[in-house]
Amino acid sequence: MSEVGLLAPGLKKRDESSDNSLALEIIKKSRTDMVKDLAVNLNHKDKNIQGDCIKVLYEIGENGSPQLISPYLNDIAALLNSGNNRLVWGAMIAIDSITSVNPEGVYGLLPLIIKTMENGTAITIDHGVGILAKLSSYIEYRRRIFPLLLDQLSLCRFKQLPMYVAKSMIAITRSNSEQFVLTLKSRLAETSSELQKARLEKLIRVIQKKKLPDN
């Protein structure tokens, strides 16, 4: 029986517990055959099965086993062209996790990732920022990617800024920290909330005091 039969549609359930359980089972037993079946079914004619397949795949990645789904990066990335938002943000979550084990492959998808972020949902953009931050942590990609990350910090909704700063910490070095801090300071005047302002100022102080790598 195809493993797609183990997913929620096959069980006539519309909760996500079966998808989560399947992801954990795959991780525990290193079931690469099941991962392959899930990737194949990303193109299933039933959109619910497509959605469940990407849900299981990104749960595998987010639960510490992105290496299991990395071989199917291009199959996952193809969903970024979908008109179904659930598939788009699901793919971005999966790609975010894969970046830590296959930065070169994800870097090759950069134009598509940026295009997807431009018109994406909040979840899509959140994980797009995660991708940019991870790529910026690699010296070979930093020169091109770090400015794109700063653009996101400059333009995002103010309430998202603390989360994006937290994601971006892995990309900050001695050589770019000043530019990073200036970007954050430039946004302080945007809020009338003393609480929001204090929170951002605290993050700035943390960055300024943090022992940062040279490059």
N, C-alpha and C positions, 0 to 999 in steps of 0.2 A: 504494500500500500504506500502511495506517495505520502511523504511527511506532511504535505499540505493538508491532509485529512485530519491531522492532529490540531490544526489551528481552530480558532474560535468559529469561523463560518461552518466548518465541518462538524462541529459539535453543537451547532445551532445556538451558540451563546454569543452575546454581544458585549460581554465584559472582557477585560484584558488579562484576567488571571491565567488563562490557558496559554496565552502568548508568553507571558513572563515565566511560567513554569517550563515551557519548552526551551526558552533561551537558557535557563539555568541548567536544564538537563543536557543540552548541547555542550555547554561549557564544561560541566562536570565530566562528561564522557568523551570530550574532544571529538564530537561527531561531525567530522568534515563532510561526510556524505549528506547529512541533513542540511548543512549550510549550503552546499551546492544546490540541493533541491529547492531551498528557499530562494536562492538567487535566480534560478530558472523560472520560478513562479512569480517573480516580480513583473513578468510580462503576461500574467494570467488575464483572461478576458473578464474575470470577476474582480471588480475594483475592491471589494471587501477582502478578497484573498490577497490581492496586491498589498493592501494596507496592512494586513496582518503579517505578511512576509517581511515587509520593511520594518515593522514594529519588532519582530523577533530579532532581526539582524541588528538593529541599533541597540536593542537591549543586550545582545551579546557583546557589542563593542563597549557600551557604557559600563558593563559589569566586569570589565578588566580583561577581555579577550579580543581586542580589535584585530589581532593577527589572524583570527579565524575568518573574519569577513573581508580582510584586506585584499585577497585575491579577486574579489568581485567588485572592486572599487568602480570600474567603468560601468558595470551593470547597475550599480547603485546610483552613480552620477547621472545615468540616462534619465532617471526619474526627475531630475531638476528641470527637465523640459516638459513635465506633465502639467496639465491644467488642473490637476487635483492637488489642492494645498496640503492635504494629509500626506500624500506621497512626497511632495517637495520638502516639507520640513522634516519628515522622517529620514529622507536621504541626507539632508544636511546634518542631522544628529549623527548618523552613521559615519559620514565623511569626517566630521569633527573628531570622532574617536580614532578613525584610521590615520589621521594626520600624525599621531604620535609614533606610528610604526612604519608609515610609508609617506614621509613628507615629500619625496620626489614625485610620486604619483599624484598626490593632491596638488602640488605646485603646478603640475601640468594642466590642471583643471581650473586654474585661477580665473581666466576670463569668464568661464561659465559660472563660477561661484560668485564673482562680483556682480554679474548680470542678474543672478537669482536674488541676491541681497537687495538690489535696487528696488524691486517690487515685491519683496517678500513679507511674510507675516512676522510678528514679533519673534516667534520661535526660530524661524529661518534666519533672521538677522542675528539673534543671540548666538546661534551656533556658527554663523559666518564669522562673527567676531572671534569666537573660540578658535576657528581655523586660522584666521589671520595672526592671532597671538602665538599660536603654536609654530606656525611657519616662521614668524619673526624671531623665534628663539634660536633658529639655526642661522649661523653667521652667513652662510652662502645665499640665503634668501632675504636677509634682513634689510639690505639696502633698498630693495624694491618693495617689500611688503610692509615695513614699519610705517612709511608715510600713509599707506592705505588704512592701517590700523588707527593712526592718529585722525584720519578723516572721519572714521566711525565715531571716535570719541568726541569729535567736534560737532557732529551732526545728530547724534542719537538723542532720544528723549532724556531729559535730565534725570528722571527716576531710574533709568537704566545705567547711568554712568558709573555708580559704585560697583555694580556687577561686572561691567566691562573693564573697569580698572583692575579688579581682582583677577579676571581672566588674563589681563595683559602683563601682569607682574613678571611672568617668565620671559618676557621680551625686553625688559628694561635693563640697560647696562649703564656704565659710567658715561659712555660717550653719547647716549641718547636720552638720559634721564632729564636733563635740563629742558629739552624740547618737549618731553612728555609732561613735565610739571607745568610748563608754560601753557600747554594745551588745556590742562585742567584749570589753571588759574583764570584763563580767558572765559571760562564758563561760570565763574562764581557770581557774576553780576546778573545772570539769567534768572536766578531764583530769589523770591522774597521770603522764602522759608528759612528761618535761622537754623532749624534742625538740619535741613538738607545742606545748607552752607557749612555748618559745623562738621557734618559727616565728610564732606568733600575735603575740607581743610585738614581733617585728621588723616585722610588718605594721603594727602600731599606730604604731610609731615612724616608719615611712615616711609614713603618713597625716599624722602631726603635723608632719613636716618639709616635706611637699609644698606647693608653691605652688598654692593653690586659687583657683578663681574666686569672686567675691563672691556671686553668686546662682546 
